[in-house]
């Protein structure tokens, strides 16, 4: 596991300390959970944004629902 050092505001550290103390988990556990959840959201957003840019630039092909249904044999 990689080791990183970050600076956090005192009030956030105090909240992490309180949460860790009340739950019996470590601050590291909560920081990792927060990063994991946030990273999932960031990946979703920025990857979708990159695809949107490629679509707007005409570098990405799009298909209508009707085309997809027809191509996979679901059209009425």
N, C-alpha and C positions, 0 to 999 in steps of 0.2 A: 504494500500500500504506500502511495506517495505521501510525503509529509509536506504540508503547506503551512505557512504562517500568515495570519491575517490580523488586522487591527479592527476591533469593533468598539462602538461607543460603550461607555461605562454602564449606561442604563440598560442596554441590550444584554451585556454580560451579567448584570444583576438579575434580569429576568431569566436568563438561561440557568444561572445558579439556583434560583428559586425552583424552577421547573425540575431540574435534575434532582435537587434535594427532596422535593415532594414526591417524585415518582421512582426514585431509586435508579434512575438511568444516568448516563454520563452526558455532559455537555456535548462531547464529541458525537454521541449518538444523535442528538437532536440537530446539531449542525449538519451532519451528513444527511439526515432525513430531509431537512429544509433544502439543501442543495440539490438533492436527488429530485424532489418534487418540482422545484423551480427550473432545473435543467430540462426536465421533460416538457414543461410549458414553453421554455425558450426554444428548444429544438423544434417543437411543433410550429411555433409562430414563424421563426426565421426560415425554416425549410419551406413552409407554405408560401412565405413572402418571396423567396427565391423562385419558386415555380411560377407564381403570379407574374413576376417580372419577365420570365422567359415566355410566358403566354402573351403578355402585352407586346413583347419584342418580336413575336411571330416565330420564336424558336422552339415552341412546344405545341404539339398537336392536341386539339381537344375534340371530344366526341359528344354528341347529344345523347340523351337517354334513349331516344328512338333508335339511333345508330347502334348503341351498345346492345339493346334488346334484340334488334334484328341480327346482329353478328353472333350472338350467343344462342339464338333460337328461341327467344322469349316473346317475340313480336306476335301480336294477335293475327 
